Amino acid sequence: DWFENPFAQTRELNGLRVMMALLNNWDLRTINNAVDEVGGERHYLASDVGATFGKTGNILTRSKSVLHDYAQAPFVDGTTPDTVDLVMHSRPFFLSVFDVWYYRERVRMESVTRHISRADAKWLGQRLALLSADQLRDGFRAGGYTPQEVEGFVQVVQRRIAQLNAL
């Protein structure tokens, strides 16, 4: 899987893992994310981020593009001196256990945001902090959000960036 590949455990990959948690992207299937090597250089890809800015969870509880859910969703789950665990709930509804492949895949997604180097998480936070509020607003406006949603999402993203920088 894209997040378990030992050759790819780099600062950049950990940055991608942090970004998926920052966005609350609950659709972390391998088909949507990859690590490609081209000419000896690694490229970290997220090809589908449509399941973001809501609440992570199972098919009954998750949401996307819901400001209230995104604002209420926890971000940092815990830290050690060396690592950070970010919140990613993707465990399926318990009756899904009968579809073993699906259940296993969704449970494994939760590990994407676990045991991330604290230094790498802070590194990404420092880079994201370079984005101005206007740049963040432009991104949400381009996504078709209302002016009120734009302001709300920007506030939540800035709060999460501040959490990364406080690590």
C-alpha positions in Angstrom: 0.0 0.0 0.0 1.1 3.6 -0.7 1.5 4.4 3.0 3.2 1.2 4.1 5.9 1.0 1.5 9.2 1.0 3.5 11.2 2.6 0.6 8.9 5.6 0.6 8.8 6.5 4.3 10.2 10.0 3.7 9.4 13.4 5.0 7.4 14.1 1.8 5.3 10.9 2.2 4.7 11.7 5.9 3.7 15.2 4.7 1.1 13.6 2.4 -0.2 11.5 5.3 -0.5 14.6 7.4 -2.4 16.5 4.6 -4.9 13.6 4.3 -5.7 14.0 8.0 -5.7 17.8 7.8 -8.3 17.6 5.0 -10.2 14.8 6.7 -9.9 12.7 3.6 -11.6 9.5 4.5 -11.2 7.8 1.1 -7.6 6.7 1.3 -7.8 3.7 -0.9 -4.7 2.8 -2.9 -6.4 3.6 -6.1 -6.7 7.3 -4.9 -3.1 7.6 -3.6 0.2 6.4 -4.8 3.9 6.7 -4.7 5.5 6.5 -8.1 9.2 6.5 -8.9 10.2 8.3 -12.1 13.8 8.6 -13.1 14.9 7.8 -9.6 12.7 10.5 -8.1 9.6 9.8 -6.0 6.3 11.4 -6.7 3.6 11.3 -4.1 0.1 11.4 -5.6 -3.4 12.1 -4.3 -5.7 11.7 -7.3 -9.0 12.0 -5.6 -9.6 14.3 -2.6 -13.4 14.6 -3.0 -14.1 12.9 0.3 -12.7 15.8 2.4 -13.7 18.7 4.7 -16.3 16.8 6.7 -16.2 14.1 9.3 -14.4 10.8 9.0 -16.1 7.6 10.0 -18.1 4.7 8.6 -20.6 4.9 5.8 -23.3 6.0 8.2 -21.4 8.7 10.0 -18.9 10.3 7.6 -19.5 13.4 5.6 -17.8 15.6 3.0 -17.8 19.4 2.5 -19.8 20.0 5.7 -18.3 22.9 7.6 -19.9 22.1 11.0 -18.6 18.5 10.8 -15.1 19.6 9.8 -14.9 22.2 12.5 -16.0 19.7 15.2 -13.8 16.9 14.0 -10.7 16.3 16.2 -7.3 16.5 14.5 -4.4 15.5 16.7 -5.1 12.2 18.6 -1.9 11.9 20.5 1.8 12.5 20.6 5.0 10.9 21.9 8.3 12.7 21.9 9.0 11.3 18.4 5.6 10.7 16.7 2.2 12.1 16.3 -1.1 10.2 15.7 -3.8 12.1 13.8 -7.4 11.3 13.7 -8.8 9.1 11.0 -11.9 7.1 11.6 -12.7 4.8 8.7 -13.7 1.5 10.5 -16.8 0.4 8.6 -20.2 -0.3 10.1 -19.9 -3.6 12.0 -22.1 -5.6 9.6 -19.5 -4.9 6.9 -17.3 -7.5 8.5 -19.1 -10.0 6.2 -17.3 -8.3 3.3 -13.9 -9.2 4.6 -11.9 -7.4 1.8 -13.8 -4.2 2.3 -13.7 -4.3 6.0 -9.9 -5.0 6.1 -9.2 -2.2 3.6 -11.2 0.4 5.6 -9.6 -0.7 8.9 -6.1 -0.4 7.4 -6.8 3.2 6.3 -6.9 4.3 9.9 -3.1 3.5 10.1 -2.3 6.1 7.5 -2.4 8.8 10.1 -0.6 6.9 12.9 3.0 7.0 14.0 4.0 9.9 11.8 7.3 11.5 12.7 6.6 14.6 14.8 9.4 16.5 13.0 7.8 15.7 9.6 4.4 16.8 10.8 5.8 20.1 12.1 7.8 20.5 8.8 4.6 20.4 6.8 2.9 22.7 9.3 5.7 25.2 8.8 5.2 25.1 5.0 1.5 25.4 5.2 1.8 28.4 7.5 3.4 30.2 4.6 0.0 30.2 2.9 -1.9 33.5 3.5 -5.5 33.6 4.5 -6.3 35.1 1.1 -4.6 32.1 -0.7 -6.7 29.7 1.4 -9.8 31.7 0.7 -9.0 31.5 -3.1 -8.8 27.7 -2.9 -12.2 27.4 -1.2 -13.8 29.9 -3.5 -12.5 27.9 -6.4 -14.1 24.9 -4.9 -17.5 26.6 -5.1 -18.1 27.2 -1.4 -20.3 30.1 -0.2 -18.6 33.2 1.4 -19.6 32.0 4.8 -18.2 28.5 4.2 -15.0 29.9 2.8 -14.4 31.9 6.0 -15.3 28.9 8.2 -13.1 26.4 6.4 -10.2 28.9 6.3 -10.5 29.3 10.1 -10.5 25.5 10.7 -7.5 24.9 8.3 -5.5 27.7 10.0 -6.3 26.2 13.4 -5.1 22.8 12.2 -1.9 24.3 10.8 -1.3 26.0 14.2 -1.7 22.6 15.9 1.0 21.2 13.6 3.3 24.0 14.4 2.7 23.6 18.1 4.0 20.0 18.0 
